[in-house]
Amino acid sequence: MALRESLAYAETPTRAVATNAAKAKQRQPRRVSRQVARSAAVVVGILVGAVALWEGYKAMGQLTGDVIPFTSIPLPVSSSDYAMPHIWVIFDALMQPANAGTTQSLLVYYLDQTSVTLREAGYGLVIGALIGVVLAVALREVQFLTRGVLPWLVISQTIPLVALAPIIVVWAGSAGMPSWIAVTVIAAYLAFFPVTVNMLTGLNAIDPIHDEFMQSINAPRWFTLLFVRFPTALPNLFTGLRLAATASVIGAIVGELSAGTGLGIGRAILTAAYYYSNAPENLFAAVLIASLAGVVFVQVITIVEAIALRKRTN
Amino acid sequence: MTINTPVTDARPAISLRNVTKTFDAGGGLVHALDDIDLDIAPGAFVSLLGPSGCGKSTLLRVIGDLVKPTEGVVEVNGRSAEAARKAREYGMAFQAPGLMDWRTIRRNIELPLQVQGVPRNERRARAEEMLELVRLTGFENHRPRQLSGGMQQRVAIARALAFQPKLLLMDEPLGALDEMNREYLQRELLRIWRSTGTTIVFVTHSVSEAVFLSTEVVVMSPRPGRIADRIPIDLPYPRTDETRMTEEFYHAESRVRTALHSVLEPVQVG
């Protein structure tokens, strides 16, 4: 009697959950596409807003003679075409030939240079991420390292990059390495830190119940690390990787400024800055392309994260 | 011994002698457990009952070697608690299911077997057996979040039982559930206990739960944590929902309640 009752009770939630899961599966593609549409709308909205602000500021500055309306307080930045080229002038510059004597447009040239930078940043990110994860595990598992090493890692990140980059370039050069290796090292140097810090937080954030349970079954340390701490830290790892992605792009660009090659979007930015008085729009165009490249880079990480964690959030 | 089930093995499954546990809580020493003596027979179902702060959870963790006693001796099946834990004689379940989101239900149950190095096929077979035991066959590939709280708790019990432990230690495992689920899982737990013969130590703050499940209820008093009374429950098994409505059940409940009230400070009653 009691058995039959409990069976009946067991079956009710069973069916309910099974049908819910089935429904969720059907619903998912539509929900995803709606999400994509919504975030695309947000991006377009922000871009339109940014253009409107830029051009609005220029128009207002031209009308008032670069002062805040009805006051004599000067605007922080001149609205002249020299300081702030029109958006359409910047886009037009991208369509023009990159150099006299070539048919390659500035856009293609910048994208080419950006791919060089992204490759350096990509290698730097992978190396930095590996070092970051290994360091986090070492800091977590070896007690005296936590107290002894962590402050030095913090100090390592406070050294000004503009001072460090040329040193690394010179060292790599004297070792006979190509300059892209120096740039990669600089990118890795910036990338490892956010990975270490976030990963360490994640490794320590194990659920106390999981911890007690693993102790109760006498799980070895490495087992708990691999099968409980690592999965627990995965979301933190991706947070660190996203920060590391932007840091590695910045590292690569700054590295290129110090490196002797003529390659990379960093070099292109430097050249555009050098010839600013001739063509101010070129610098804005280069910065625009460089920042888009950073966004693409972070988006790649976000997509990998969504795939890696898709089963956890249902 | 006050256990009503027939005991063939004279040696207790769990034996505590003069167990004391003090914590250094900043401002001074807190006596979580004070001079605990307790024997639990093999196959018994013993509930630790008492108000919050009576040390019942600490006592459970001392038995499970998750907390070391400050003084005293804990023996499990004739050896130290640490040796028993290292020999993987414990299964533990907690107030929250504590399942791992990144694993399927089957892989959650397999985890203790994976630690033991049980081969994959055998692991899978055992996990399915355990799922059948807690009546969740068909949910192997679900994720913990797709299950209700009661179902998750059943998975946690299955996980604790996976390597057929000699001892099942449970820390208010049904505390977070609604009444329906709770009574259902109480029946289930008794069924599992009777089919596995496992010794169970069960922490609870519910009088009727303790009476319904146990062969013996250990009532504890707070500050310092002490054993105030040990009350054998002589109700026959199998116990069903009808058992809850019998006069004998009411009498057993009253006895436990009286013992509990005598340890409660007036402030806590209100």
Interface residues (C-beta under 8 A of the other chain):
Chain A: M1 A2 L3 E5 S6 L7 Y9 A10 P13 T14 V17 A18 N20 A21 D207 I209 H210 E212 F213 Q215 S216 I217 N218 A219 P220 F223 F227 V228 P231 L234 K311 R312 T313 N314
Chain B: R61 G64 L66 R85 K86 A87 R88 Y90 G91 M92 F94 A96 G98 M100 D101 W102 L111 P112 Q114 V115 R135 L136 G138 F139 H142 R143 R145 Q146 L147 S148 G150 M151 R159 F163 L169 M180 Y184 R187 E188 R191 P238 T240 D241 E242
